[in-house]
Amino acid sequence: MTDRLAREDWRDEYHRQIEDCRDRDKFLSAWDADFLESIENRLNENHTLTAKQIDKLDEIWEKATSKG
């Protein structure tokens, strides 16, 4: 049960990061926007993200939030 709760907590955090990026969509490339949509769909289908997907999400989030 604890592992499941931990995963859900991270899932919420990933959704927050995606929303933060969308709020700053002027800083995103078309590829970034497509990637965010893709991983959001994965999360909504209760799939986990790979380490590479998480790293790329963090990279996009850093880029978007550092500019405004």
C-alpha positions in Angstrom: 0.0 0.0 0.0 2.8 2.5 0.8 4.4 1.9 -2.6 1.2 2.6 -4.3 0.7 5.8 -2.3 4.2 6.9 -3.2 3.6 6.3 -6.9 0.4 8.3 -6.7 2.2 11.2 -5.0 4.8 11.3 -7.8 2.0 11.0 -10.4 0.5 14.2 -8.9 3.9 15.9 -9.0 4.3 15.0 -12.7 0.9 16.4 -13.5 1.9 19.6 -11.6 5.0 19.9 -13.7 3.1 19.4 -16.9 0.6 22.0 -15.9 3.4 24.4 -15.0 4.9 23.9 -18.4 1.6 24.5 -20.2 1.1 27.7 -18.2 4.4 28.8 -19.9 3.7 27.3 -23.3 5.4 30.2 -25.1 8.7 28.8 -23.9 8.0 25.3 -25.3 8.9 23.9 -28.7 6.3 21.9 -30.6 8.3 18.8 -29.7 8.1 19.7 -26.0 4.4 20.2 -26.2 3.9 16.8 -27.9 6.1 15.1 -25.4 4.1 16.6 -22.5 0.9 15.4 -24.1 2.3 11.9 -24.6 3.5 11.5 -21.0 0.3 13.0 -19.6 -1.7 10.4 -21.6 0.6 7.6 -20.1 -0.1 8.9 -16.6 -3.8 9.1 -17.2 -3.7 5.5 -18.4 -2.0 4.6 -15.1 1.3 3.8 -16.7 4.6 4.7 -15.0 7.2 6.9 -16.6 10.6 5.7 -17.5 13.7 7.3 -16.0 14.4 9.0 -19.4 10.9 10.4 -19.6 11.2 11.8 -16.0 14.6 13.3 -16.9 13.1 14.9 -20.0 10.1 16.2 -18.1 12.4 17.8 -15.5 14.5 19.3 -18.3 11.5 20.8 -20.0 10.1 22.0 -16.7 13.4 23.7 -15.8 13.5 25.4 -19.2 9.9 26.7 -19.0 10.0 27.8 -15.4 13.4 29.5 -15.4 12.1 31.9 -18.1 9.0 33.0 -16.3 
